[in-house]
Amino acid sequence: MDIGYKIRKRRKELDLTQVELGQKIHKSSQVISNWERGYTTGIVSEDLHELSMALSVPIDYFIPTDNATTTHQDTSPPDQRLEAIIRVYPNLDEKSKDIIDAIIKLNTDSQK
């Protein structure tokens, strides 16, 4: 499931309109619509944090999952280091976020 689908699904579960969700996170309903439709390719960490608070879900709720690549490892307990990074990421300075993003990109590029 992609992030836009997850935003829309949770928003509807809470019976919120795009306008209401936008007001909660100080974004326009057009921004919410663009996220839900996948028109915006990236959502900054601060917005993910605001979304998680407004939609009452943990921030990792928005991490895309690919059920086709699920392995036995996916059923093991999550790595505590990953959970710690997910928790603190919204509060990091931009330089620290850039470092983490670069590491993720390097790993993603090396797996292609």
C-alpha positions as CSV (number, residue, x, y, z in Angstrom):
1,M,0.0,0.0,0.0
2,D,1.3,3.4,-0.8
3,I,1.3,6.4,1.6
4,G,-1.5,8.2,-0.1
5,Y,-3.8,5.2,0.2
6,K,-2.9,5.0,3.9
7,I,-3.6,8.6,4.5
8,R,-7.0,8.4,2.8
9,K,-7.9,5.2,4.5
10,R,-7.1,6.4,8.0
11,R,-8.7,9.8,7.3
12,K,-12.0,8.1,6.3
13,E,-11.8,5.7,9.3
14,L,-11.8,8.9,11.5
15,D,-14.6,10.4,9.4
16,L,-12.5,13.4,8.5
17,T,-12.8,15.5,5.4
18,Q,-9.7,16.6,3.5
19,V,-10.4,20.1,4.7
20,E,-10.6,19.0,8.4
21,L,-7.4,17.0,8.2
22,G,-5.7,20.0,6.5
23,Q,-6.8,22.3,9.3
24,K,-5.3,19.9,11.9
25,I,-1.9,19.9,10.2
26,H,-2.0,23.4,8.8
27,K,-2.1,22.4,5.1
28,S,-4.7,23.1,2.4
29,S,-7.2,20.5,1.4
30,Q,-5.4,20.5,-2.0
31,V,-2.2,19.4,-0.4
32,I,-4.1,16.5,1.3
33,S,-5.7,15.6,-2.0
34,N,-2.3,15.6,-3.8
35,W,-0.9,13.3,-1.1
36,E,-3.8,10.9,-1.3
37,R,-3.7,10.8,-5.1
38,G,0.1,10.3,-5.2
39,Y,0.6,13.6,-7.0
40,T,3.2,14.6,-4.5
41,T,6.2,12.3,-4.6
42,G,7.7,13.0,-1.2
43,I,6.3,14.2,2.1
44,V,8.7,15.8,4.5
45,S,9.3,14.3,7.9
46,E,7.6,17.1,9.7
47,D,4.4,16.6,7.7
48,L,4.6,12.8,8.4
49,H,4.9,13.6,12.1
50,E,1.9,16.0,11.9
51,L,-0.1,13.4,10.0
52,S,0.7,10.7,12.5
53,M,-0.5,12.9,15.4
54,A,-3.6,14.1,13.5
55,L,-4.5,10.5,12.4
56,S,-3.5,8.9,15.7
57,V,-1.2,6.4,14.2
58,P,2.5,5.7,14.7
59,I,4.8,7.3,12.1
60,D,5.8,3.9,10.7
61,Y,2.2,3.4,9.7
62,F,3.1,5.5,6.6
63,I,6.1,3.3,5.6
64,P,5.1,1.6,2.3
65,T,4.9,-2.2,2.5
66,D,5.3,-4.6,-0.4
67,N,3.5,-7.8,0.4
68,A,5.1,-9.5,-2.6
69,T,8.5,-9.3,-1.0
70,T,7.5,-10.4,2.5
71,T,10.0,-12.9,3.9
72,H,10.4,-14.9,7.1
73,Q,12.4,-12.0,8.5
74,D,9.4,-9.7,8.3
75,T,7.7,-11.8,11.0
76,S,10.6,-11.3,13.4
77,P,10.5,-8.5,16.0
78,P,11.4,-5.2,14.5
79,D,15.0,-4.0,14.9
80,Q,15.1,-1.7,18.0
81,R,17.5,0.6,16.2
82,L,15.0,1.2,13.4
83,E,12.3,1.9,15.8
84,A,14.5,4.5,17.6
85,I,15.3,6.2,14.3
86,I,11.7,6.4,13.4
87,R,10.8,7.9,16.7
88,V,13.5,10.6,16.7
89,Y,13.7,11.4,13.0
90,P,11.0,14.2,13.1
91,N,13.0,16.0,15.8
92,L,16.4,15.8,14.1
93,D,18.0,18.8,12.5
94,E,18.1,18.9,8.7
95,K,21.8,17.8,8.5
96,S,21.1,14.7,10.5
97,K,18.0,13.9,8.3
98,D,20.1,14.4,5.2
99,I,22.7,11.9,6.5
100,I,20.0,9.2,7.2
101,D,18.3,9.9,3.8
102,A,21.7,9.5,2.1
103,I,22.3,6.2,3.8
104,I,18.9,4.9,2.8
105,K,19.5,6.1,-0.8
106,L,22.9,4.4,-0.9
107,N,21.4,1.1,0.3
108,T,18.5,1.4,-2.1
109,D,20.8,2.1,-5.1
110,S,23.1,-0.8,-4.2
111,Q,20.1,-3.2,-4.2
112,K,19.2,-2.4,-7.8
